Amino acid sequence: MKLVTQTPKKALKAFLKQKPLRSEIDVFKTNLIALLDKISVIEKRPKDESEEHFKKRPA
């Protein structure tokens, strides 16, 4: 077996020529919007609310 080294651009040339389906684009957009919504919810939490209380053990 002989290994041939290629640049990433050359190795992905065929992959880059494929056009995504419209349904795949729509699924990606839906998931991206859901992810961004979750991030914005996390960022809106009060700063004094943290997970530090999980680290402290009761004595």
GUKOLDREN-822762 format. One record per residue: chain; x, y, z of N, C-alpha, C, CB in turn. Coordinates in pm, whole numbers, plus 50000, padded with zeros to 5 digits. Glycine has a CB too. Example, Ala and Ser with C-alpha at 12.3 -4.5 7.8 and 13.67 -1.06 7.14 Angstrom:
GUKOLDREN-822762
{fimi A&n.px 51319&n.py 49431&n.pz 50780&ca.px 51230&ca.py 49550&ca.pz 50780&c.px 51320&c.py 49670&c.pz 50780&cb.px 51131&cb.py 49553&cb.pz 50905} $
{fimi A&n.px 51285&n.py 49775&n.pz 50708&ca.px 51367&ca.py 49894&ca.pz 50714&c.px 51290&c.py 50003&c.pz 50787&cb.px 51408&cb.py 49940&cb.pz 50572} $
END
This chain:
GUKOLDREN-822762
{fimi A&n.px 50085&n.py 49882&n.pz 50000&ca.px 50000&ca.py 50000&ca.pz 50000&c.px 50089&c.py 50123&c.pz 50000&cb.px 49903&cb.py 50000&cb.pz 50123} $
{fimi A&n.px 50065&n.py 50211&n.pz 49907&ca.px 50146&ca.py 50331&ca.pz 49894&c.px 50061&c.py 50453&c.pz 49931&cb.px 50202&cb.py 50343&cb.pz 49749} $
{fimi A&n.px 50111&n.py 50532&n.pz 50024&ca.px 50040&ca.py 50652&ca.pz 50067&c.px 50081&c.py 50770&c.pz 49981&cb.px 50066&cb.py 50682&cb.pz 50216} $
{fimi A&n.px 49983&n.py 50845&n.pz 49938&ca.px 50009&ca.py 50964&ca.pz 49858&c.px 49963&c.py 51084&c.pz 49940&cb.px 49936&cb.py 50957&cb.pz 49718} $
{fimi A&n.px 50054&n.py 51177&n.pz 49965&ca.px 50016&ca.py 51296&ca.pz 50041&c.px 49956&c.py 51398&c.pz 49945&cb.px 50139&cb.py 51357&cb.pz 50117} $
{fimi A&n.px 49851&n.py 51462&n.pz 49994&ca.px 49782&ca.py 51564&ca.pz 49915&c.px 49757&c.py 51685&c.pz 50002&cb.px 49650&cb.py 51509&cb.pz 49857} $
{fimi A&n.px 49743&n.py 51798&n.pz 49939&ca.px 49705&ca.py 51917&ca.pz 50012&c.px 49556&c.py 51906&c.pz 50045&cb.px 49735&cb.py 52048&cb.pz 49930} $
{fimi A&n.px 49511&n.py 51971&n.pz 50152&ca.px 49368&ca.py 51963&ca.pz 50185&c.px 49278&c.py 52011&c.pz 50071&cb.px 49339&cb.py 52046&cb.pz 50310} $
{fimi A&n.px 49321&n.py 52113&n.pz 50001&ca.px 49240&ca.py 52166&ca.pz 49891&c.px 49222&c.py 52061&c.pz 49781&cb.px 49304&cb.py 52293&cb.pz 49833} $
{fimi A&n.px 49329&n.py 51992&n.pz 49748&ca.px 49321&ca.py 51891&ca.pz 49644&c.px 49241&c.py 51770&c.pz 49689&cb.px 49461&cb.py 51849&cb.pz 49602} $
{fimi A&n.px 49255&n.py 51732&n.pz 49816&ca.px 49183&ca.py 51617&ca.pz 49869&c.px 49032&c.py 51643&c.pz 49875&cb.px 49236&cb.py 51581&cb.pz 50007} $
{fimi A&n.px 48994&n.py 51766&n.pz 49899&ca.px 48852&ca.py 51800&ca.pz 49914&c.px 48788&c.py 51853&c.pz 49786&cb.px 48835&cb.py 51901&cb.pz 50024} $
{fimi A&n.px 48861&n.py 51849&n.pz 49677&ca.px 48813&ca.py 51908&ca.pz 49552&c.px 48678&c.py 51851&c.pz 49510&cb.px 48915&cb.py 51886&cb.pz 49442} $
{fimi A&n.px 48664&n.py 51720&n.pz 49512&ca.px 48536&ca.py 51657&ca.pz 49471&c.px 48426&c.py 51690&c.pz 49570&cb.px 48552&cb.py 51503&cb.pz 49460} $
{fimi A&n.px 48459&n.py 51694&n.pz 49698&ca.px 48359&ca.py 51726&ca.pz 49800&c.px 48308&c.py 51868&c.pz 49783&cb.px 48418&cb.py 51707&cb.pz 49941} $
{fimi A&n.px 48398&n.py 51961&n.pz 49750&ca.px 48358&ca.py 52100&ca.pz 49736&c.px 48271&c.py 52124&c.pz 49613&cb.px 48481&cb.py 52188&cb.pz 49729} $
{fimi A&n.px 48277&n.py 52035&n.pz 49515&ca.px 48196&ca.py 52051&ca.pz 49395&c.px 48050&c.py 52011&c.pz 49417&cb.px 48255&cb.py 51968&cb.pz 49282} $
{fimi A&n.px 48022&n.py 51935&n.pz 49523&ca.px 47886&ca.py 51891&ca.pz 49549&c.px 47804&c.py 52007&c.pz 49603&cb.px 47884&cb.py 51772&cb.pz 49647} $
{fimi A&n.px 47687&n.py 52024&n.pz 49550&ca.px 47598&ca.py 52129&ca.pz 49596&c.px 47506&c.py 52072&c.pz 49704&cb.px 47514&cb.py 52188&cb.pz 49478} $
{fimi A&n.px 47488&n.py 52145&n.pz 49815&ca.px 47398&ca.py 52094&ca.pz 49920&c.px 47252&c.py 52101&c.pz 49873&cb.px 47416&cb.py 52175&cb.pz 50051} $
{fimi A&n.px 47173&n.py 52009&n.pz 49924&ca.px 47030&ca.py 52009&ca.pz 49893&c.px 46961&c.py 52120&c.pz 49971&cb.px 46966&cb.py 51872&cb.pz 49925} $
{fimi A&n.px 46852&n.py 52168&n.pz 49918&ca.px 46777&ca.py 52276&ca.pz 49985&c.px 46727&c.py 52230&c.pz 50122&cb.px 46658&cb.py 52321&cb.pz 49897} $
{fimi A&n.px 46687&n.py 52104&n.pz 50132&ca.px 46637&ca.py 52053&ca.pz 50260&c.px 46749&c.py 52050&c.pz 50364&cb.px 46578&cb.py 51911&cb.pz 50243} $
{fimi A&n.px 46872&n.py 52018&n.pz 50322&ca.px 46986&ca.py 52019&ca.pz 50414&c.px 47015&c.py 52161&c.pz 50462&cb.px 47110&cb.py 51960&cb.pz 50346} $
{fimi A&n.px 47002&n.py 52258&n.pz 50373&ca.px 47024&ca.py 52398&ca.pz 50411&c.px 46919&c.py 52441&c.pz 50512&cb.px 47020&cb.py 52489&cb.pz 50286} $
{fimi A&n.px 46793&n.py 52402&n.pz 50488&ca.px 46685&ca.py 52440&ca.pz 50580&c.px 46704&c.py 52377&c.pz 50718&cb.px 46550&cb.py 52398&cb.pz 50523} $
{fimi A&n.px 46746&n.py 52251&n.pz 50723&ca.px 46772&ca.py 52184&ca.pz 50851&c.px 46887&c.py 52255&c.pz 50923&cb.px 46805&cb.py 52034&cb.pz 50830} $
{fimi A&n.px 46991&n.py 52290&n.pz 50850&ca.px 47104&ca.py 52360&ca.pz 50910&c.px 47061&c.py 52495&c.pz 50968&cb.px 47215&cb.py 52381&cb.pz 50807} $
{fimi A&n.px 46982&n.py 52569&n.pz 50891&ca.px 46936&ca.py 52700&ca.pz 50939&c.px 46850&c.py 52687&c.pz 51064&cb.px 46857&cb.py 52772&cb.pz 50830} $
{fimi A&n.px 46763&n.py 52587&n.pz 51067&ca.px 46677&ca.py 52565&ca.pz 51183&c.px 46760&c.py 52532&c.pz 51307&cb.px 46577&cb.py 52452&cb.pz 51155} $
{fimi A&n.px 46857&n.py 52443&n.pz 51290&ca.px 46942&ca.py 52405&ca.pz 51403&c.px 47031&c.py 52521&c.pz 51449&cb.px 47029&cb.py 52285&cb.pz 51366} $
{fimi A&n.px 47078&n.py 52601&n.pz 51355&ca.px 47160&ca.py 52716&ca.pz 51390&c.px 47080&c.py 52819&c.pz 51469&cb.px 47218&cb.py 52781&cb.pz 51265} $
{fimi A&n.px 46957&n.py 52844&n.pz 51427&ca.px 46871&ca.py 52938&ca.pz 51499&c.px 46843&c.py 52887&c.pz 51640&cb.px 46739&cb.py 52960&cb.pz 51422} $
{fimi A&n.px 46816&n.py 52757&n.pz 51654&ca.px 46791&ca.py 52700&ca.pz 51786&c.px 46914&c.py 52713&c.pz 51875&cb.px 46749&cb.py 52553&cb.pz 51774} $
{fimi A&n.px 47032&n.py 52688&n.pz 51819&ca.px 47155&ca.py 52700&ca.pz 51895&c.px 47178&c.py 52844&c.pz 51941&cb.px 47273&cb.py 52652&cb.pz 51812} $
{fimi A&n.px 47158&n.py 52939&n.pz 51851&ca.px 47177&ca.py 53080&ca.pz 51887&c.px 47076&c.py 53125&c.pz 51992&cb.px 47166&cb.py 53169&cb.pz 51763} $
{fimi A&n.px 46955&n.py 53073&n.pz 51985&ca.px 46854&ca.py 53105&ca.pz 52088&c.px 46897&c.py 53053&c.pz 52225&cb.px 46718&cb.py 53046&cb.pz 52050} $
{fimi A&n.px 46952&n.py 52932&n.pz 52228&ca.px 46999&ca.py 52875&ca.pz 52355&c.px 47115&c.py 52956&c.pz 52411&cb.px 47042&cb.py 52729&cb.pz 52336} $
{fimi A&n.px 47202&n.py 53002&n.pz 52324&ca.px 47316&ca.py 53083&ca.pz 52369&c.px 47267&c.py 53215&c.pz 52426&cb.px 47414&cb.py 53108&cb.pz 52253} $
{fimi A&n.px 47170&n.py 53277&n.pz 52361&ca.px 47121&ca.py 53406&ca.pz 52410&c.px 47050&c.py 53389&c.pz 52545&cb.px 47025&cb.py 53470&cb.pz 52308} $
{fimi A&n.px 46982&n.py 53276&n.pz 52566&ca.px 46917&ca.py 53250&ca.pz 52695&c.px 47022&c.py 53236&c.pz 52804&cb.px 46829&cb.py 53122&cb.pz 52687} $
{fimi A&n.px 47129&n.py 53166&n.pz 52773&ca.px 47237&ca.py 53148&ca.pz 52871&c.px 47303&c.py 53281&c.pz 52904&cb.px 47343&cb.py 53049&cb.pz 52818} $
{fimi A&n.px 47323&n.py 53366&n.pz 52805&ca.px 47388&ca.py 53494&ca.pz 52828&c.px 47300&c.py 53590&c.pz 52907&cb.px 47427&cb.py 53557&cb.pz 52696} $
{fimi A&n.px 47169&n.py 53571&n.pz 52903&ca.px 47078&ca.py 53661&ca.pz 52974&c.px 47062&c.py 53626&c.pz 53120&cb.px 46944&cb.py 53661&cb.pz 52907} $
{fimi A&n.px 47123&n.py 53516&n.pz 53165&ca.px 47113&ca.py 53478&ca.pz 53306&c.px 47179&c.py 53584&c.pz 53393&cb.px 47179&cb.py 53340&cb.pz 53330} $
{fimi A&n.px 47128&n.py 53600&n.pz 53513&ca.px 47194&ca.py 53693&ca.pz 53606&c.px 47336&c.py 53647&c.pz 53635&cb.px 47114&cb.py 53706&cb.pz 53737} $
{fimi A&n.px 47425&n.py 53744&n.pz 53646&ca.px 47566&ca.py 53710&ca.pz 53667&c.px 47592&c.py 53654&c.pz 53807&cb.px 47653&cb.py 53833&cb.pz 53644} $
{fimi A&n.px 47507&n.py 53690&n.pz 53906&ca.px 47529&ca.py 53639&ca.pz 54041&c.px 47488&c.py 53491&c.pz 54052&cb.px 47451&cb.py 53723&cb.pz 54143} $
{fimi A&n.px 47411&n.py 53444&n.pz 53956&ca.px 47372&ca.py 53303&ca.pz 53957&c.px 47482&c.py 53223&c.pz 53887&cb.px 47232&cb.py 53282&cb.pz 53887} $
{fimi A&n.px 47549&n.py 53142&n.pz 53962&ca.px 47656&ca.py 53063&ca.pz 53903&c.px 47647&c.py 52919&c.pz 53953&cb.px 47794&cb.py 53123&cb.pz 53936} $
{fimi A&n.px 47736&n.py 52839&n.pz 53907&ca.px 47736&ca.py 52698&ca.pz 53947&c.px 47840&c.py 52671&c.pz 54055&cb.px 47762&cb.py 52609&cb.pz 53827} $
{fimi A&n.px 47884&n.py 52773&n.pz 54122&ca.px 47983&ca.py 52755&ca.pz 54227&c.px 47928&c.py 52674&c.pz 54343&cb.px 48032&cb.py 52891&cb.pz 54277} $
{fimi A&n.px 47798&n.py 52681&n.pz 54369&ca.px 47741&ca.py 52608&ca.pz 54480&c.px 47748&c.py 52457&c.pz 54459&cb.px 47598&cb.py 52651&cb.pz 54501} $
{fimi A&n.px 47764&n.py 52414&n.pz 54334&ca.px 47780&ca.py 52271&ca.pz 54309&c.px 47919&c.py 52221&c.pz 54350&cb.px 47757&cb.py 52241&cb.pz 54161} $
{fimi A&n.px 48016&n.py 52309&n.pz 54354&ca.px 48153&ca.py 52271&ca.pz 54386&c.px 48176&c.py 52257&c.pz 54536&cb.px 48249&cb.py 52371&cb.pz 54329} $
{fimi A&n.px 48098&n.py 52330&n.pz 54615&ca.px 48119&ca.py 52330&ca.pz 54760&c.px 48050&c.py 52210&c.pz 54822&cb.px 48068&cb.py 52461&cb.pz 54824} $
{fimi A&n.px 48124&n.py 52138&n.pz 54903&ca.px 48066&ca.py 52024&ca.pz 54973&c.px 48020&c.py 52065&c.pz 55112&cb.px 48167&cb.py 51908&cb.pz 54982} $
{fimi A&n.px 47909&n.py 52011&n.pz 55156&ca.px 47867&ca.py 52043&ca.pz 55293&c.px 47961&c.py 51975&c.pz 55393&cb.px 47721&cb.py 51997&cb.pz 55318} $
{fimi A&n.px 47993&n.py 52049&n.pz 55498&ca.px 48089&ca.py 51998&ca.pz 55598&c.px 48022&c.py 51913&c.pz 55702&cb.px 48162&cb.py 52112&cb.pz 55666} $
END
